[in-house]
Amino acid sequence: MKITAEQEKSIITDILTKMDVSPEHAEIVAEVTLDADLKGFTSHGIGRFPQYVKGLKSGTIKPRGDFEIESETDSTAIINGNHLFGHYVAYKGMELAIEKAKETGIGLVGIHDSNHFGVAGYYSDMAIMSDMIGLVFANTEPAVAPIGGKIPILGTNPIAIGVPSNKHYVSVDMATSASARGKLLEAVRRGEQIPENVALDAEGNPTIDPEEALKGSILPFGAHKGYALAFMIEILAGPLVKAAFGTGVKGTANPEEMCTKGDLLIVINPSQLGDVEVFKDQVDEFIAEVKATPNVFIPGDMEVRNVKKHMEEGIEIDDKLCQQFKDIAKELDMDIKDIFSD
Ligand SMILES: NC(=O)c1ccc[n+]([C@@H]2O[C@H](COP(=O)([O-])OP(=O)(O)OC[C@H]3O[C@@H](n4cnc5c(N)ncnc54)[C@H](O)[C@@H]3O)[C@@H](O)[C@H]2O)c1
């Protein structure tokens, strides 16, 4: 079945409101989750939502309250997320980084004791909308073994970079693993295999079975280069921001454990380095050069195409996910038949 963007937002906010989540937090969670599905990152869209419901039920995600700025300078801040929704804390952290970059040219906000925040690119998009460059890094529960090893020590450690332009949406948003863990969870739910060269089983052998892969490890993208990048992100989004690192990172995949991951948000304000309009024109000039060859895409093109498609055609919900929503609604004594009919 398919649902519309408005239906996705309303079902998420309704369930969160019923679970006593503050309206502002619920609105941001719904907004970021919908952004993932519209852009085609279904591994981090509504399919991930039942995990947040489990987190709320087990007390690892706090429905209300506020984060705390633990330390601050004109251009930096460290935030304690107080175990609120990761989407809310990252949204507020990005707002703060943008404010700092407006004043000083650069804003850097580190976050610890927050929760899974969905798609990294939502937050770098916020910088783009202020004519600035946004960089977002996070670490996650271990899923990736170092090259040569078979025990997961690194997370799927996403990176997003968004750049303002006059003509294009310019954004890279990706896991540093060959596959996001959410894609494995999605394959299990849908009874599908995963592509080759993505994961190893617990014995270190290649596997296309997502359940075996979840017991084993996901490969880094791009062989040693992806490993090296994930390694660095583990440090940038770990010890640098007072968060856990390596096997100490918990709670991004298992919602019943308190989350110890970290986020690093950096905003660069081009207008403090020169004329921002000249900068954006040069970005467009570069893109024109890249796109001079037919069928060449830039980072961000897929998302633009997907948003258009999903706004027009709706968002696919598989049978198992549909059933998960019916179960959640039944437990909360909610009527969701207008969206998920029998
Ligand atoms: N919250 C977390 O802990 C966490 C962890 C891992 C991943 N994620 C999220 O998962 C999502 C999916 O990650 P993924 O690794 O599966 O993404 P992916 O492999 O689909 O790669 C997406 C990126 O590649 C770009 N791209 C795709 N085809 C291209 C082409 N032909 N030319 C140029 N660029 C192209 C896209 O524009 C996009 O920026 C991301 O939103 C990421 O933030 C979140």
The ligand as an SDF file (V2000), in Angstrom:
LIG
                    3D

 44 48  0  0  0  0  0  0  0  0999 V2000
   21.3960    8.1310   11.8970 N   0  0  0  0  0  0  0  0  0  0  0  0
   22.3250    7.2740   11.6650 C   0  0  0  0  0  0  0  0  0  0  0  0
   22.9540    6.7890   12.5990 O   0  0  0  0  0  0  0  0  0  0  0  0
   22.6440    6.8350   10.2530 C   0  0  0  0  0  0  0  0  0  0  0  0
   23.6160    5.8610   10.0300 C   0  0  0  0  0  0  0  0  0  0  0  0
   23.8850    5.4860    8.7120 C   0  0  0  0  0  0  0  0  0  0  0  0
   23.1920    6.0490    7.6610 C   0  0  0  0  0  0  0  0  0  0  0  0
   22.2470    7.0020    7.9320 N   0  0  0  0  0  0  0  0  0  0  0  0
   21.4800    7.6140    6.8430 C   0  0  0  0  0  0  0  0  0  0  0  0
   21.1140    6.6130    5.9090 O   0  0  0  0  0  0  0  0  0  0  0  0
   20.8240    7.2570    4.6640 C   0  0  0  0  0  0  0  0  0  0  0  0
   21.2340    6.3470    3.5430 C   0  0  0  0  0  0  0  0  0  0  0  0
   22.6440    6.1790    3.4740 O   0  0  0  0  0  0  0  0  0  0  0  0
   23.2670    5.2550    2.3380 P   0  0  0  0  0  0  0  0  0  0  0  0
   24.7050    5.0740    2.6090 O   0  0  0  0  0  0  0  0  0  0  0  0
   22.4110    4.0510    2.1690 O   0  0  0  0  0  0  0  0  0  0  0  0
   23.0670    6.1990    1.0610 O   0  0  0  0  0  0  0  0  0  0  0  0
   23.3220    5.8440   -0.4820 P   0  0  0  0  0  0  0  0  0  0  0  0
   24.2620    4.7010   -0.6220 O   0  0  0  0  0  0  0  0  0  0  0  0
   21.9840    5.7450   -1.1210 O   0  0  0  0  0  0  0  0  0  0  0  0
   24.0870    7.1530   -0.9910 O   0  0  0  0  0  0  0  0  0  0  0  0
   23.3890    8.3460   -0.9970 C   0  0  0  0  0  0  0  0  0  0  0  0
   24.2490    9.4930   -1.5060 C   0  0  0  0  0  0  0  0  0  0  0  0
   24.8610    9.1790   -2.7530 O   0  0  0  0  0  0  0  0  0  0  0  0
   24.4860   10.1940   -3.7070 C   0  0  0  0  0  0  0  0  0  0  0  0
   24.4010    9.5590   -5.0300 N   0  0  0  0  0  0  0  0  0  0  0  0
   23.6850    8.4690   -5.3720 C   0  0  0  0  0  0  0  0  0  0  0  0
   23.8620    8.1740   -6.6750 N   0  0  0  0  0  0  0  0  0  0  0  0
   24.7080    9.1180   -7.1660 C   0  0  0  0  0  0  0  0  0  0  0  0
   25.2880    9.3620   -8.4540 C   0  0  0  0  0  0  0  0  0  0  0  0
   25.0500    8.5890   -9.5060 N   0  0  0  0  0  0  0  0  0  0  0  0
   26.1070   10.4270   -8.5850 N   0  0  0  0  0  0  0  0  0  0  0  0
   26.3740   11.2250   -7.5340 C   0  0  0  0  0  0  0  0  0  0  0  0
   25.8700   11.0410   -6.2870 N   0  0  0  0  0  0  0  0  0  0  0  0
   25.0580    9.9940   -6.1270 C   0  0  0  0  0  0  0  0  0  0  0  0
   23.1480   10.6700   -3.2590 C   0  0  0  0  0  0  0  0  0  0  0  0
   22.8510   11.9500   -3.7760 O   0  0  0  0  0  0  0  0  0  0  0  0
   23.3520   10.6880   -1.7370 C   0  0  0  0  0  0  0  0  0  0  0  0
   24.0140   11.8630   -1.3240 O   0  0  0  0  0  0  0  0  0  0  0  0
   21.5000    8.6080    4.7420 C   0  0  0  0  0  0  0  0  0  0  0  0
   20.4790    9.5710    4.8490 O   0  0  0  0  0  0  0  0  0  0  0  0
   22.2930    8.5890    6.0450 C   0  0  0  0  0  0  0  0  0  0  0  0
   22.3530    9.8300    6.7390 O   0  0  0  0  0  0  0  0  0  0  0  0
   21.9720    7.4130    9.1920 C   0  0  0  0  0  0  0  0  0  0  0  0
  1  2  1  0
  2  3  2  0
  2  4  1  0
  4  5  1  0
  4 44  2  0
  5  6  2  0
  6  7  1  0
  7  8  2  0
  8  9  1  0
  8 44  1  0
  9 10  1  0
  9 42  1  0
 10 11  1  0
 11 12  1  0
 11 40  1  0
 12 13  1  0
 13 14  1  0
 14 15  2  0
 14 16  1  0
 14 17  1  0
 17 18  1  0
 18 19  2  0
 18 20  1  0
 18 21  1  0
 21 22  1  0
 22 23  1  0
 23 24  1  0
 23 38  1  0
 24 25  1  0
 25 26  1  0
 25 36  1  0
 26 27  1  0
 26 35  1  0
 27 28  2  0
 28 29  1  0
 29 30  1  0
 29 35  2  0
 30 31  1  0
 30 32  2  0
 32 33  1  0
 33 34  2  0
 34 35  1  0
 36 37  1  0
 36 38  1  0
 38 39  1  0
 40 41  1  0
 40 42  1  0
 42 43  1  0
M  CHG  2   8   1  16  -1
M  END
$$$$
